[in-house]
Amino acid sequence: MARKPAFAVWITGLPASGKSTLAAALKLELAAREVDVAVLESDALRAVFTPHPRYDQAERDAFYGQVAWIGALLVEHGVPVIFDATANRRVYRDRARERIPQFLEVYVATPLAACMARDPKGIYRASREGTGGAVPGVEASYEAPERPDVVVRGDQEAAESAARRVVTLLDQRGFLSRSGD
């Protein structure tokens, strides 16, 4: 029995840039096309892999290696994947790209000031108060993609519109199977 081809979309951007909102909209847009995806959300995975996170470089290296491995394994078994993860260094996202032939990188480009104003999880506040980890874009570097497949202005574009653009590109690249195939 042949497996259906699967793909991965890595949604990256600063914390509070709109990654999770876009991931949810993308999941709905794909569901409307009868594509069931697994969303690998970094906070949920971190609770399992590193229940007492330090957010230092060594831990991030290990964590994102695990995330890329799980995503690649799912894709190999025919499960499309959405990575909802900052992955502050390019090498983290590149690990997944190297293992997954049908891969898109989506950059949610939201200015740091807008992310800090949103701060739904309070990480920027905790950083200012000295009670949080090294926040990408503040204490830790954030390496934006050099050539993302899609750029979303998280402070200007509706997630639903951005999700439709991602699905259009998935379709154009032949990552979505057509009915009757």
C-alpha positions in Angstrom: 0.0 0.0 0.0 1.5 3.3 -1.1 1.6 6.1 1.4 0.2 9.4 0.5 2.9 12.1 0.2 3.2 14.3 3.2 4.7 17.7 3.8 5.8 20.0 6.6 5.3 23.7 7.2 7.5 25.4 9.7 6.0 28.6 11.1 8.7 30.7 12.7 8.9 34.2 14.1 9.5 36.0 17.4 7.4 34.9 20.5 4.0 36.5 20.3 4.4 37.2 16.5 1.2 35.3 15.6 2.6 31.8 14.9 0.0 29.9 16.8 -2.8 31.9 15.4 -1.5 31.2 11.9 -1.0 27.5 12.7 -4.6 27.2 13.8 -5.9 29.0 10.7 -3.7 26.9 8.5 -5.0 23.7 10.2 -8.6 24.8 9.5 -7.8 25.7 5.9 -6.3 22.3 5.3 -9.1 20.5 7.1 -11.5 22.2 4.6 -9.5 20.4 1.9 -9.7 17.1 3.9 -6.1 17.3 4.9 -5.5 16.2 8.5 -2.3 17.6 9.9 -0.4 17.2 13.1 0.5 20.5 14.7 3.8 20.3 16.6 3.5 23.2 19.0 6.8 24.0 20.8 5.3 24.8 24.2 3.3 21.6 24.4 6.4 19.5 23.3 8.7 21.4 25.7 6.4 20.4 28.6 7.1 16.8 27.8 10.8 17.0 26.7 12.0 19.6 29.1 9.5 20.0 31.9 11.9 22.3 33.7 13.3 24.3 30.8 16.4 26.4 31.1 16.1 27.9 27.7 19.9 27.9 27.3 21.6 27.2 24.0 22.4 23.5 24.7 18.9 22.8 25.7 17.5 24.5 22.6 19.9 22.6 20.4 18.6 19.3 21.9 15.0 20.3 21.9 14.8 21.5 18.3 16.7 18.4 17.2 14.0 16.3 18.8 11.2 18.4 17.2 12.7 18.1 13.7 13.2 14.3 14.2 9.5 13.8 15.3 8.3 16.0 12.4 10.4 14.1 9.9 9.1 10.7 11.3 5.5 11.8 11.0 6.0 13.0 7.4 7.8 9.7 6.5 4.6 8.0 7.7 2.3 10.1 5.6 1.2 12.6 8.3 1.5 16.3 7.2 3.0 18.5 9.9 2.8 22.1 10.9 5.7 23.2 13.2 4.5 26.0 15.4 7.9 26.9 16.9 10.1 30.0 17.2 13.3 28.0 16.5 15.4 31.0 17.0 18.4 29.7 15.0 18.2 28.9 11.3 20.1 25.6 11.9 17.1 24.3 13.9 14.7 24.8 10.9 17.3 23.6 8.4 17.6 20.3 10.2 13.9 19.7 9.4 14.3 21.0 5.8 17.2 18.5 5.2 15.1 15.6 6.3 11.7 16.5 4.8 11.7 16.9 1.0 8.3 18.7 0.9 9.0 21.5 3.2 7.9 25.2 3.5 9.2 27.8 5.8 6.8 30.5 6.8 8.1 33.6 8.5 5.7 35.6 10.6 7.5 39.0 10.5 6.1 41.0 13.4 8.1 43.9 14.9 9.5 43.2 18.3 7.5 46.1 19.8 4.2 44.6 18.6 5.2 41.2 20.0 6.1 42.8 23.4 2.8 44.7 23.4 0.8 41.5 22.8 2.8 39.2 25.2 -0.1 36.8 25.8 2.1 34.4 27.9 3.9 37.1 29.8 7.3 36.1 28.6 8.5 39.6 27.8 7.2 40.8 31.1 9.0 38.0 32.9 12.2 38.9 30.9 12.0 42.5 32.0 11.5 41.4 35.6 14.4 38.9 35.4 12.2 35.9 36.2 12.0 34.4 32.7 14.4 32.6 30.3 16.4 34.1 27.5 13.7 35.4 25.2 14.5 35.3 21.4 14.7 38.8 20.1 15.7 40.2 23.5 18.3 38.1 25.5 18.7 35.4 22.8 19.3 36.1 19.2 16.6 35.4 16.6 17.8 34.5 13.1 15.1 35.3 10.7 14.9 33.1 7.6 17.1 34.2 4.7 14.7 32.9 2.0 11.4 32.0 3.6 8.8 30.5 1.2 6.1 32.8 2.6 6.4 36.0 4.6 3.4 37.0 6.8 3.2 40.4 8.4 1.8 39.3 11.7 0.9 42.9 12.7 -1.0 43.6 9.5 -2.3 40.5 7.8 -5.2 38.4 9.0 -4.2 34.8 9.8 -6.9 33.4 7.6 -5.6 35.3 4.5 -2.0 34.2 5.3 -3.2 30.6 5.7 -4.9 30.7 2.3 -1.6 32.0 0.8 0.3 29.1 2.4 -2.2 26.5 1.1 -2.0 28.1 -2.4 1.8 27.6 -2.3 1.4 24.0 -1.0 -0.9 23.3 -3.9 1.4 25.1 -6.5 4.3 23.0 -5.4 2.3 19.8 -5.7 2.4 19.0 -1.9 -1.4 18.6 -1.7 -2.8 15.5 -3.3 -5.7 16.1 -5.7 -9.0 14.3 -5.4 -9.0 11.3 -7.7 -5.2 10.9 -7.6 
